[in-house]
Amino acid sequence: MIEYKTFINQLPEAVLEAVLTLHFQVFEGQERAQLIEEINETPHLLTLVAYEKDNAIGYKMGYRRKEGHFYSWLGCVLPTHRGQGVAGHLMELQHEWCRANGYHTVRTMTYNKWRNMLILNLKHNFNIVGILADNAGVPKIVLEKNLN
């Protein structure tokens, strides 16, 4: 059975460690210390974590971008647990929380190489609203969803 937990603002140390362990099993190229600093310094942070038998198997993290607008920032599901609806459920929980807390728009960005995330966003009624280049000049797809 998968259990989902919600954390607001500062993460307890054990949860932060679980999220970082998950993150670095899926993503490369980020400096651990820099990511910890960004997470710890981000105001209005919402973190949702999926657990199976007390082991974190997925997470979704975001924050208030501006009044009424939420930015869905980071997230992943372990490859061994993909295709079970975990990412979709984390997204639905995030959007429910956003609606309940006065947000009316969610924005996210992804790369073309993360096709599963792009498809998941499109299936959950996100619209592509732009393309931005990252620091290396690689295009990032900007998606947004109206929560009303």
C-alpha positions in Angstrom: 0.0 0.0 0.0 1.3 3.5 -0.9 0.9 6.2 1.7 1.1 9.9 0.8 2.3 12.6 3.2 2.3 16.4 2.9 4.9 18.7 4.3 4.7 22.5 4.4 7.8 24.7 4.4 10.9 23.4 6.1 11.3 19.6 5.7 12.2 17.4 8.7 15.8 16.2 8.2 14.7 12.5 7.5 12.2 13.7 4.9 14.8 15.9 3.2 17.3 13.1 3.1 14.7 10.7 1.6 13.8 13.3 -1.1 17.4 13.9 -1.9 18.1 10.2 -2.1 15.2 9.8 -4.5 16.1 12.8 -6.5 19.7 11.7 -7.1 18.6 8.2 -8.1 16.8 9.8 -11.0 18.6 13.0 -11.9 22.2 13.9 -12.5 24.3 17.0 -12.8 23.1 18.9 -9.7 25.3 19.8 -6.8 23.8 18.2 -3.6 24.8 21.1 -1.4 23.3 23.7 -3.8 20.0 21.7 -4.0 19.8 21.5 -0.2 20.3 25.2 0.1 17.6 25.9 -2.5 15.1 23.6 -0.8 15.9 25.1 2.6 15.6 28.7 1.4 12.5 28.4 -0.7 9.5 30.1 1.0 6.0 28.7 0.8 7.3 25.2 0.0 4.9 22.3 -0.5 6.4 18.8 -0.6 4.4 15.6 -1.2 6.1 12.3 -0.6 4.8 8.8 -1.6 5.9 6.0 0.8 5.7 2.2 0.4 6.6 0.4 3.6 8.2 3.5 5.1 10.4 3.9 2.0 10.1 7.0 -0.1 9.3 6.0 -3.7 8.3 9.4 -5.2 7.9 13.1 -4.4 6.6 16.3 -5.8 7.7 19.7 -4.6 6.6 23.2 -5.5 6.2 26.7 -4.1 4.2 30.0 -4.4 5.5 31.8 -7.5 3.4 34.8 -6.9 -0.1 35.5 -5.4 -2.4 32.8 -6.7 0.2 31.2 -8.8 2.0 28.0 -7.8 5.2 26.6 -9.4 5.6 22.8 -9.5 9.3 22.6 -9.2 10.8 19.2 -8.6 9.7 15.6 -8.5 10.2 12.0 -9.5 9.2 8.5 -9.0 11.6 5.6 -8.7 11.9 3.7 -11.9 10.8 0.5 -10.1 7.5 2.2 -9.2 6.6 3.9 -12.4 3.4 3.0 -14.3 1.5 2.6 -11.0 -0.1 6.0 -11.0 2.2 7.5 -8.3 3.2 10.6 -10.2 -0.3 11.3 -11.3 -1.6 10.9 -7.7 1.1 13.2 -6.4 0.1 15.8 -9.0 -3.6 15.5 -8.1 -2.8 15.9 -4.4 -0.7 19.0 -5.3 -3.5 20.5 -7.3 -6.1 19.8 -4.6 -3.8 21.5 -2.0 -3.3 24.4 -4.4 -7.1 24.9 -4.9 -7.7 24.7 -1.1 -5.0 27.3 -0.5 -6.2 29.9 -3.0 -4.1 29.1 -6.0 -5.7 29.4 -9.4 -2.7 28.6 -11.7 0.1 26.0 -11.7 3.1 26.3 -13.8 5.9 23.8 -14.5 8.8 23.3 -16.9 10.3 20.2 -18.3 12.7 19.1 -21.0 11.8 17.1 -24.1 14.0 14.3 -22.9 11.6 13.8 -19.9 8.8 12.7 -22.2 6.8 10.8 -19.5 6.6 14.0 -17.5 5.6 16.0 -20.5 2.8 13.5 -21.4 1.7 13.3 -17.7 1.3 17.1 -17.6 -0.6 17.1 -20.9 -2.9 14.4 -19.6 -3.6 16.5 -16.5 -4.8 19.4 -18.6 -1.6 21.5 -18.7 -1.1 23.7 -21.8 2.2 24.5 -23.4 2.6 28.2 -22.9 6.2 28.7 -24.0 9.7 27.6 -24.5 12.7 28.9 -22.6 16.4 28.1 -22.9 18.2 26.9 -19.8 21.7 28.2 -19.0 23.2 25.7 -21.5 20.9 26.8 -24.2 18.7 23.6 -24.0 15.0 24.4 -24.6 12.7 23.9 -21.6 9.0 23.5 -22.2 6.8 25.8 -20.1 3.4 24.4 -19.1 0.5 25.9 -17.2 -2.8 24.8 -15.9 -5.8 26.8 -14.7 -7.2 25.2 -11.5 -10.6 26.8 -11.7 
